[in-house]
Amino acid sequence: QVQLVESGGGLVQPGGSLRLSCAASGNILSVNSMGWYRQAPGKQRELVADIRSGGSTNYGDSVKGRFTIYRDNAKNTVYLQMSSLKPEDTAVYYCNAVITNSGLGASIKNYWGQGTQVTVSS
């Protein structure tokens, strides 16, 4: 099996910063891409940022210039550095990874973490 474990969520004041981490482990042959999505109450899940194995990145419009995504390929870990946080950034943040497993019947699958809560409030 493959698991994604997130950490780093919590409560922060407006204008503050947080760094989220997500580590993939298990029966992994390669990690094609990793990223972060978020979902606020009453809203659909939306892309925050993602990064491919070659290093190319993509950001949602609402976080451009404030968030940075990067990864450590050797550790199969992706990070999201969040700065200048706003109350509207409050959401559950989910790690996502597209992974080729190394089992007998190897295949490419999309995996999700359980989510970590980020709350931006005074």
C-alpha positions as CSV (number, residue, x, y, z in Angstrom):
1,Q,0.0,0.0,0.0
2,V,0.9,3.7,-0.3
3,Q,0.2,6.2,2.4
4,L,0.5,10.0,2.5
5,V,1.0,11.6,5.9
6,E,0.5,15.3,6.3
7,S,1.8,17.6,9.1
8,G,2.2,21.2,9.9
9,G,-1.3,22.5,10.1
10,G,-2.6,24.7,13.0
11,L,-3.8,28.1,14.0
12,V,-2.0,31.2,12.8
13,Q,-2.8,34.9,12.9
14,P,-3.4,36.9,9.7
15,G,-0.1,37.8,8.0
16,G,1.6,34.8,9.6
17,S,3.3,31.8,8.0
18,L,3.0,28.0,8.2
19,R,4.8,25.1,6.4
20,L,3.0,22.0,5.6
21,S,4.7,18.7,4.9
22,C,3.5,15.5,3.2
23,A,5.5,12.3,3.1
24,A,4.7,9.4,0.8
25,S,5.6,5.9,1.8
26,G,5.0,2.3,0.9
27,N,5.2,0.3,-2.3
28,I,6.5,3.1,-4.5
29,L,8.3,2.8,-7.8
30,S,8.2,6.5,-8.7
31,V,6.3,9.7,-7.8
32,N,5.1,11.5,-10.9
33,S,3.7,14.5,-9.1
34,M,2.7,15.8,-5.7
35,G,0.5,18.7,-4.7
36,W,-1.8,20.4,-2.3
37,Y,-5.6,21.0,-2.5
38,R,-7.8,22.6,0.0
39,Q,-11.5,22.6,0.9
40,A,-13.3,25.2,3.0
41,P,-16.8,24.7,4.5
42,G,-19.4,25.0,1.9
43,K,-16.9,25.1,-1.0
44,Q,-15.5,22.7,-3.5
45,R,-12.0,21.3,-3.2
46,E,-9.6,23.5,-5.2
47,L,-6.0,23.3,-6.3
48,V,-3.5,25.2,-4.2
49,A,-0.3,24.1,-5.9
50,D,1.4,21.1,-7.4
51,I,4.8,20.1,-8.6
52,R,6.1,17.5,-11.1
53,S,9.1,15.3,-10.7
54,G,11.1,17.5,-13.0
55,G,10.4,20.5,-10.8
56,S,7.7,22.4,-12.8
57,T,5.0,24.0,-10.6
58,N,1.5,25.3,-10.8
59,Y,-0.4,27.5,-8.4
60,G,-3.9,28.5,-7.9
61,D,-4.6,32.2,-8.6
62,S,-5.5,33.0,-5.0
63,V,-2.2,31.9,-3.6
64,K,0.3,33.1,-6.2
65,G,3.0,35.2,-4.7
66,R,2.3,34.0,-1.2
67,F,2.7,30.2,-1.3
68,T,5.7,28.2,-2.5
69,I,5.7,24.5,-3.2
70,Y,8.8,22.4,-3.3
71,R,9.8,18.7,-2.9
72,D,12.6,16.4,-1.7
73,N,12.6,13.6,-4.3
74,A,14.9,11.4,-2.2
75,K,12.4,11.5,0.7
76,N,9.2,11.5,-1.4
77,T,8.2,14.5,0.5
78,V,6.4,17.7,-0.6
79,Y,6.3,21.0,1.3
80,L,4.0,24.0,1.1
81,Q,5.4,27.2,2.5
82,M,2.5,29.6,3.2
83,S,3.2,33.2,3.9
84,S,1.0,36.4,4.3
85,L,-1.8,34.1,5.3
86,K,-5.4,35.5,5.1
87,P,-8.6,34.4,6.9
88,E,-9.9,33.1,3.5
89,D,-7.0,30.6,3.5
90,T,-8.7,28.7,6.3
91,A,-9.5,25.2,5.1
92,V,-8.6,21.6,5.3
93,Y,-5.5,21.1,3.2
94,Y,-5.1,17.7,1.5
95,C,-1.9,16.3,0.1
96,N,-2.2,14.6,-3.3
97,A,0.3,12.4,-5.2
98,V,0.3,10.5,-8.5
99,I,2.4,7.4,-7.9
100,T,3.5,4.4,-9.8
101,N,3.5,1.5,-7.4
102,S,6.2,-1.2,-7.5
103,G,3.9,-4.2,-7.0
104,L,3.5,-7.2,-9.3
105,G,0.8,-5.4,-11.2
106,A,2.4,-2.0,-11.3
107,S,0.0,0.8,-12.1
108,I,-0.3,4.6,-11.8
109,K,-2.7,5.8,-9.2
110,N,-3.9,9.0,-7.5
111,Y,-3.5,9.1,-3.7
112,W,-4.9,11.4,-1.1
113,G,-3.9,12.2,2.5
114,Q,-6.4,12.6,5.3
115,G,-6.1,16.3,5.5
116,T,-4.7,18.8,7.9
117,Q,-6.6,21.8,9.3
118,V,-5.2,25.3,8.7
119,T,-7.0,28.1,10.5
120,V,-6.1,31.8,10.0
121,S,-7.7,33.9,12.7
122,S,-7.0,36.5,15.4
